[in-house]
Amino acid sequence: MSNILLIGIKGSGMSNLALILKKKGNFVFGIDKSDYYQSQDKLIQSNIEIFNKFSLSNISYKIDEIIYSTAYENHELVIFAKKNYKTLSYVEYLSQLTDNVASYAVAGTHGKTTTTAATAFALTYKERVKFPVFSIFGSSLIGKDSCIYQGEEAFLLEACEYQNHFLTYKLQGALITSIDYDHPDFFKSLTQVKECFYKFATNLKNNGFLILNVDDQNVKSLKYQISNARKDLNIITYGFNDNSLFRIEKDAYSNKYKVKILRDEYFQFKYQDRTLINDIVGAALLSTCILLDRKDVQLYLNNDDIICDEVFTTLFRISLKALENFNNVKGRIELKAVSDNVIYIDDYAHHPKEIYTLVNELRTRYPNNKLFAIFSPHTASRTKALYKEFISVLLLFDKLIITKTFASARMDEDKNNLAKNLVRDLNKKLLTSFKVKLNAALYVEDIKDVASIVSSMVEEGDVVISLGASNNDNLYKEIIKEQR
């Protein structure tokens, strides 16, 4: 057992790592800002102490090891720690784990948290004998505040491309959901992003497997490159694309889906948007491949799970059936409350394509309701690089409030007030087009003023969405208070 300090412990991945370290028998404590983050709830429930001062002077515990979020790479405390303690970054620590445990990852510009979580769900769902896996991803399963830790035969992680982090992992298998331009503070072009994912795929261990969503054109292009560069890899494709090995089809008369290889067996998931269905089917494939990578897969199944000659399809079917019960993760189309016939949703979407997927899903779920978004842009560099795309997708809401840009720990501040400019240009669009949904866009500088403004604008039947990667997931509580 070690005493481990985590700097930036409230981060989505760091908080899950803290829980796993504690499950393994370590004494864990952390440092972070005093601001409230949803992730801290599970830390408090697990009796993990959080210090709000970025200093070691007020910590009396012995420190054996320090792990820090890469967001604090240049912080003076981290610089001091590196000189005086055994110190690793979050990415370095995960990389070290992949050296010692059979490891598998989900990568992709969009959908990786949902897909990783769904894979973990399929590997650990209650009807199956416990499979010794642990998993780290950027949120928590809805209805489950603890981490996924059932043993250490396999490690499943969400692998982020930012700053080439995922290139350090040693993986036996991986899934790629999508490749798109993002993180413009690091990647200067889509070409650079594509090159990064190519390196990720070619880094897989010999005779490993790679699962690809070929509905994404950039992933589809990658498939041809990898097929030539790594002939030893088992490449598995999925999607609604006709050329997918595991082709998804929607039933013409219901909201059910089938994967053609399973013939006429249909499954009903809790989502309808194609992107989200892809995430679920991808997770079923990844969980199946991870199980089949074991020496004796029968050890991890119920007696009722009959394994026949078609082993892959049998396990795949079991995973798909389990995922009919998957409720997603916190911060991904998360229903927070229903009050006075107003529905409150929280969603982490902070890229135009992610927002588009969210709108499609909500329009399907609530076809007769107005969508009222409270959007906090995440980093000035992303807003600037994808400005036109943000304008197009934000016009799809019925009502919209945009708040000050959230800089995050990267200190990517909005010095040119791009958030305010978004509102100006959205309202210009409203004057020149009659084909948009949006009625009006407002800019609110101070998040503290949002609740009172929303409560004066909200109507019965509205779906109010706290949107973006900022710290606004509890805003619904303040809005409900104002209405009362």
C-alpha positions in Angstrom: 0.0 0.0 0.0 1.2 3.5 -0.9 0.2 7.0 0.0 -0.6 8.7 -3.4 -1.3 12.4 -4.0 -3.3 13.3 -7.1 -2.9 16.9 -8.3 -6.0 17.9 -10.3 -8.0 15.1 -8.7 -11.4 16.4 -9.8 -10.7 15.9 -13.5 -12.9 13.2 -15.1 -10.1 10.7 -15.7 -8.1 11.6 -12.6 -11.1 11.1 -10.3 -11.8 7.6 -11.7 -8.1 6.8 -11.3 -8.2 7.9 -7.7 -11.1 5.5 -7.0 -9.3 2.6 -8.6 -6.1 3.3 -6.7 -8.1 3.3 -3.5 -9.8 0.0 -4.5 -6.3 -1.5 -4.9 -5.6 -0.7 -1.2 -3.7 2.6 -1.5 -4.3 5.7 0.7 -5.4 8.4 -1.8 -5.8 12.1 -1.4 -5.7 15.0 -3.8 -5.4 18.7 -4.6 -7.7 20.8 -6.8 -9.5 24.1 -7.2 -12.3 24.8 -4.7 -14.9 25.1 -7.5 -17.6 22.4 -7.4 -17.3 19.6 -10.0 -19.7 16.7 -10.3 -16.8 14.3 -10.1 -16.0 15.3 -6.6 -19.2 13.7 -5.3 -17.9 10.2 -5.8 -14.5 11.1 -4.2 -16.3 12.4 -1.1 -18.5 9.3 -0.9 -15.3 7.2 -1.0 -13.7 9.3 1.8 -11.0 10.7 -0.4 -9.8 14.0 1.0 -9.4 17.0 -1.3 -7.2 20.0 -0.5 -8.0 23.3 -2.2 -4.6 24.9 -1.7 -2.0 24.1 -4.4 0.7 23.5 -1.8 2.2 20.6 0.2 2.6 22.8 3.3 -0.9 22.0 4.7 -0.7 18.2 4.0 0.5 16.2 6.9 0.3 12.8 5.2 3.4 11.0 4.1 3.6 11.1 0.3 5.1 8.1 -1.6 4.0 9.1 -5.1 2.4 12.0 -6.9 0.3 11.8 -10.1 -0.7 15.0 -11.7 -3.2 16.0 -14.4 -1.4 17.2 -17.6 -3.4 20.4 -17.3 -1.0 21.3 -14.5 2.2 20.3 -16.3 3.7 23.7 -15.9 2.4 24.5 -12.4 5.0 25.4 -9.9 3.7 22.7 -7.5 4.3 20.0 -10.2 7.7 21.4 -11.0 8.6 21.1 -7.3 7.1 17.6 -7.0 9.2 16.3 -9.9 12.4 17.4 -8.1 11.4 16.0 -4.8 9.1 13.0 -5.2 8.4 10.1 -7.4 6.1 11.9 -9.9 4.2 10.9 -13.0 1.6 12.6 -15.2 -1.8 11.0 -15.5 -0.9 9.8 -19.0 2.5 8.4 -17.9 0.8 6.5 -15.1 -1.8 5.0 -17.5 1.0 4.1 -19.9 2.8 2.3 -17.0 -0.4 0.3 -16.4 -0.6 -0.7 -20.0 2.9 -2.1 -19.7 1.8 -4.6 -17.0 -1.8 -5.5 -17.9 -3.5 -6.7 -21.1 -4.9 -3.3 -22.3 -7.6 -2.2 -24.7 -8.7 1.3 -25.6 -11.4 3.4 -27.3 -10.1 6.4 -29.3 -11.9 8.9 -31.4 -12.6 12.6 -31.6 -16.2 12.0 -30.6 -18.1 9.2 -28.7 -15.1 7.7 -26.9 -16.5 8.2 -23.4 -19.8 6.7 -24.2 -18.3 3.8 -26.1 -15.7 3.0 -23.4 -18.5 3.2 -20.7 -20.8 0.9 -22.8 -17.9 -1.6 -23.2 -17.3 -1.6 -19.5 -21.0 -2.1 -18.9 -21.2 -5.1 -21.2 -18.1 -6.7 -19.6 -19.5 -6.3 -16.1 -23.3 -6.4 -16.3 -25.0 -8.2 -13.5 -26.1 -11.3 -15.3 -22.5 -12.2 -16.2 -20.0 -13.9 -13.8 -17.5 -11.2 -12.7 -14.8 -10.6 -15.3 -11.6 -9.3 -13.8 -11.4 -5.9 -15.6 -10.9 -2.3 -14.5 -11.7 0.7 -16.6 -11.0 4.4 -16.7 -13.0 6.8 -18.8 -14.2 10.4 -18.6 -17.3 10.1 -16.5 -19.3 7.6 -14.4 -22.1 5.2 -15.4 -25.5 6.7 -14.6 -26.7 5.0 -11.4 -23.2 3.9 -10.4 -21.0 6.4 -8.5 -18.1 4.0 -8.0 -15.5 3.0 -10.6 -15.3 -0.1 -12.7 -12.9 -2.4 -10.8 -13.4 -6.2 -10.7 -9.8 -7.3 -11.0 -6.7 -6.8 -13.1 -6.7 -9.3 -15.9 -7.7 -6.6 -18.4 -7.5 -2.8 -18.5 -10.0 -0.9 -20.6 -9.3 2.8 -21.1 -10.5 5.9 -22.9 -7.6 7.1 -25.0 -7.4 10.7 -25.9 -5.5 12.1 -28.9 -4.8 15.5 -27.3 -1.1 16.2 -27.3 -0.6 12.7 -28.7 -1.2 11.3 -25.3 -2.6 7.9 -26.6 0.6 7.2 -28.5 2.3 6.1 -25.3 -0.1 3.3 -24.5 0.8 -0.4 -25.2 -2.4 -1.9 -26.5 -3.5 -5.4 -27.6 -6.7 -4.0 -29.2 -8.5 -0.7 -29.9 -11.6 0.8 -31.3 -11.8 4.1 -33.2 -15.1 5.8 -33.3 -14.4 8.9 -35.4 -11.6 11.2 -36.7 -12.4 14.9 -36.9 -10.6 18.3 -36.4 -10.5 19.3 -32.7 -8.0 20.6 -30.1 -6.8 23.4 -32.4 -4.5 24.6 -29.6 -2.4 21.6 -30.4 -3.4 20.2 -33.9 -3.0 22.8 -36.6 -5.0 20.9 -39.3 -7.2 17.8 -39.8 -4.2 16.2 -41.6 -2.2 16.3 -38.3 -5.1 14.7 -36.5 -5.3 11.9 -39.2 -1.6 11.3 -38.9 -1.9 11.0 -35.1 -4.6 8.3 -35.4 -2.6 6.5 -38.0 0.4 6.3 -35.6 -2.0 5.1 -32.9 -3.3 2.3 -35.0 0.1 1.2 -36.2 1.4 1.2 -32.6 -0.9 -1.8 -31.6 0.8 -4.9 -30.5 1.6 -7.7 -33.0 -1.5 -9.8 -34.0 -3.8 -7.4 -32.1 -7.2 -6.2 -33.3 -8.6 -2.9 -34.5 -12.3 -2.1 -34.6 -13.3 0.7 -36.9 -16.5 2.7 -37.4 -16.5 3.0 -41.2 -19.6 5.3 -41.2 -17.0 8.0 -40.5 -15.2 8.8 -43.7 -11.8 9.6 -42.1 -11.9 6.3 -40.2 -12.9 4.5 -43.4 -9.8 6.0 -45.2 -7.6 4.9 -42.2 -8.9 1.3 -42.7 -7.3 1.1 -46.1 -4.0 2.6 -44.9 -3.8 0.2 -41.9 -4.7 -2.8 -43.9 -1.6 -2.2 -46.0 0.7 -1.1 -43.2 -0.2 -3.8 -40.6 -1.3 -7.0 -42.3 -1.0 -8.9 -38.9 -3.9 -6.9 -37.4 -7.4 -8.3 -37.3 -9.4 -5.4 -38.6 -13.2 -5.4 -37.8 -15.5 -2.8 -39.4 -19.0 -1.8 -38.3 -21.6 0.8 -39.1 -24.7 1.4 -41.3 -22.3 1.4 -44.3 -23.1 -1.4 -46.8 -19.4 -2.5 -46.7 -19.3 -2.9 -43.0 -18.5 -6.4 -41.8 -21.0 -5.9 -38.9 -23.6 -3.9 -40.8 -26.4 -2.2 -38.7 -29.9 -2.0 -40.1 -33.0 -0.3 -38.6 -36.3 -2.0 -38.7 -38.7 -0.2 -41.0 -41.6 -0.5 -38.6 -40.1 0.1 -35.2 -37.2 1.6 -33.2 -35.3 -1.6 -33.2 -32.0 -2.4 -34.8 -30.2 -5.5 -36.0 -26.7 -6.4 -37.0 -26.9 -8.3 -40.3 -24.5 -11.0 -39.2 -27.1 -12.0 -36.5 -29.7 -12.5 -39.2 -33.2 -11.5 -38.0 -32.6 -10.8 -34.3 -33.5 -7.2 -33.3 -32.4 -5.1 -30.4 -34.0 -2.1 -28.8 -31.6 0.5 -27.3 -32.3 3.7 -25.4 -31.1 5.8 -28.3 -32.2 6.5 -31.8 -29.5 8.7 -33.4 -27.3 6.7 -35.7 -24.1 8.0 -34.1 -25.2 6.8 -30.7 -26.3 3.4 -32.1 -22.8 3.1 -33.6 -21.3 3.7 -30.2 -23.4 0.9 -28.7 -22.7 -1.7 -31.5 -19.0 -0.7 -31.3 -19.0 -1.4 -27.6 -20.6 -4.8 -28.1 -17.9 -5.7 -30.6 -15.0 -4.5 -28.3 -16.3 -6.3 -25.3 -16.6 -9.5 -27.4 -13.0 -9.2 -28.7 -11.7 -8.5 -25.1 -13.5 -11.7 -23.9 -12.2 -13.8 -26.7 -8.6 -12.6 -25.9 -8.9 -14.6 -22.7 -7.5 -18.2 -22.5 -10.8 -19.6 -21.2 -13.8 -17.4 -22.0 -16.3 -19.8 -20.4 -15.0 -18.8 -17.0 -16.7 -15.4 -17.4 -20.1 -16.5 -18.5 -23.2 -17.7 -16.9 -24.1 -21.4 -17.2 -27.0 -20.2 -19.3 -24.7 -18.6 -21.9 -24.3 -21.4 -24.4 -21.1 -21.3 -26.4 -21.4 -23.1 -29.7 -19.3 -23.3 -32.8 -20.2 -19.6 -33.7 -18.3 -18.3 -30.6 -18.0 -14.7 -31.8 -21.6 -14.2 -32.8 -22.8 -15.9 -29.5 -20.8 -13.5 -27.3 -21.6 -10.5 -29.5 -25.3 -11.3 -29.1 -25.0 -11.5 -25.3 -23.3 -8.1 -25.2 -25.9 -6.5 -27.5 -28.6 -7.9 -25.3 -26.9 -6.5 -22.1 -26.5 -3.0 -23.8 -30.3 -2.7 -24.2 -30.1 -1.8 -20.5 -27.3 0.8 -20.9 -28.3 4.2 -19.6 -25.2 6.1 -20.7 -22.9 8.1 -18.4 -23.2 11.2 -16.4 -23.1 14.3 -18.6 -24.2 12.5 -21.8 -27.9 13.3 -22.5 -28.3 13.0 -18.7 -31.8 13.6 -17.4 -31.3 15.8 -14.3 -34.8 16.6 -13.4 -38.4 17.2 -14.5 -40.1 20.1 -12.7 -43.4 21.9 -13.6 -43.4 20.0 -16.9 -40.0 21.3 -17.8 -37.3 18.7 -18.6 -33.7 19.4 -17.6 -30.8 17.7 -19.5 -27.1 18.0 -19.1 -24.7 17.2 -21.9 -21.0 17.5 -22.3 -21.1 18.2 -26.1 -18.7 21.0 -26.9 -17.9 20.3 -30.6 -20.3 21.2 -33.4 -20.7 17.5 -34.5 -21.4 16.4 -30.9 -24.0 19.1 -30.5 -25.6 18.0 -33.8 -25.8 14.4 -32.6 -27.4 15.7 -29.3 -30.0 17.8 -31.2 -31.0 14.8 -33.4 -31.4 12.5 -30.4 -33.5 15.1 -28.4 -35.7 15.9 -31.4 -36.4 12.2 -31.7 -37.2 11.8 -28.0 -39.1 15.0 -27.6 -40.6 15.8 -31.0 -43.2 18.3 -29.8 -41.0 20.1 -27.3 -38.9 23.2 -27.7 -35.1 22.9 -27.0 -33.7 25.6 -24.8 -29.9 25.4 -24.6 -27.5 27.1 -22.2 -24.2 26.8 -23.9 -20.7 27.5 -22.5 -18.1 27.4 -25.3 -15.1 25.4 -24.2 -11.7 27.1 -25.0 -11.3 30.1 -27.3 -9.1 28.2 -29.7 -11.9 25.7 -30.5 -14.5 28.4 -30.8 -12.3 30.3 -33.2 -11.3 27.3 -35.4 -14.9 26.0 -35.7 -16.8 29.3 -35.6 -18.9 28.7 -38.7 -19.8 25.2 -37.7 -20.9 26.5 -34.2 -23.1 29.1 -35.9 -24.8 26.4 -38.1 -25.5 23.9 -35.3 -26.6 26.4 -32.6 -29.3 27.6 -35.0 -31.0 24.2 -34.5 -32.2 25.1 -31.0 -35.4 27.0 -30.3 -34.0 29.2 -27.6 -30.3 29.8 -26.7 -28.3 31.5 -24.0 -24.5 31.6 -24.5 -22.3 32.3 -21.5 -18.7 33.3 -21.2 -16.1 30.9 -22.7 -14.8 28.3 -20.3 -11.0 28.4 -20.4 -10.5 25.1 -18.5 -7.1 24.4 -16.9 -5.4 25.0 -20.3 -5.8 28.8 -19.7 -7.1 29.1 -23.3 -8.9 32.4 -22.5 -11.4 34.1 -24.8 -9.6 37.5 -25.0 -11.6 38.5 -28.2 -15.0 37.6 -26.6 -15.9 35.1 -29.3 -18.8 33.9 -27.2 -20.4 37.3 -27.5 -19.6 37.4 -31.2 -21.4 34.1 -31.6 -24.6 35.6 -30.3 -24.2 38.7 -32.5 -23.8 36.6 -35.6 -26.6 34.1 -34.7 -29.0 37.0 -34.3 -27.9 38.4 -37.7 -28.8 35.0 -39.2 -32.2 35.2 -37.7 -32.9 38.4 -39.5 -31.9 37.0 -42.9 -33.4 33.5 -42.8 -36.9 32.1 -42.2 -35.7 28.5 -42.2 -34.1 28.3 -38.8 -35.6 27.0 -35.6 -33.9 29.5 -33.3 -36.1 32.4 -32.1 -33.5 34.4 -30.2 -30.0 34.1 -28.8 -28.8 35.9 -25.7 -25.3 36.5 -24.2 -25.0 36.3 -20.4 -21.6 37.2 -19.1 -22.0 35.9 -15.6 -23.1 32.3 -15.1 -24.7 33.5 -11.8 -27.3 35.5 -13.7 -28.3 32.6 -16.0 -30.8 31.0 -13.7 -33.0 34.0 -13.2 -33.0 34.8 -17.0 -33.8 31.2 -17.9 -36.7 31.1 -15.4 -38.2 34.2 -17.0 -38.0 32.6 -20.5 -38.8 29.0 -19.9 -42.2 27.6 -20.8 -44.1 24.5 -20.0 -42.9 21.6 -22.1 -39.4 23.0 -22.8 -36.3 20.8 -22.7 -33.6 22.9 -21.0 -30.1 21.7 -21.8 -26.9 22.7 -19.9 -24.5 22.3 -22.7 -20.7 22.2 -23.0 -17.6 21.0 -21.1 -17.8 23.7 -18.5 -18.9 23.4 -14.9 -22.6 24.1 -15.4 -24.1 20.7 -14.8 -25.9 21.8 -11.6 -27.5 24.9 -13.1 -30.9 23.2 -13.3 -31.1 23.4 -9.5 -30.8 27.2 -9.5 -33.4 27.5 -12.3 -35.9 25.4 -10.4 -35.3 27.5 -7.3 -35.9 30.7 -9.2 -39.2 29.3 -10.6 -40.5 28.7 -7.1 
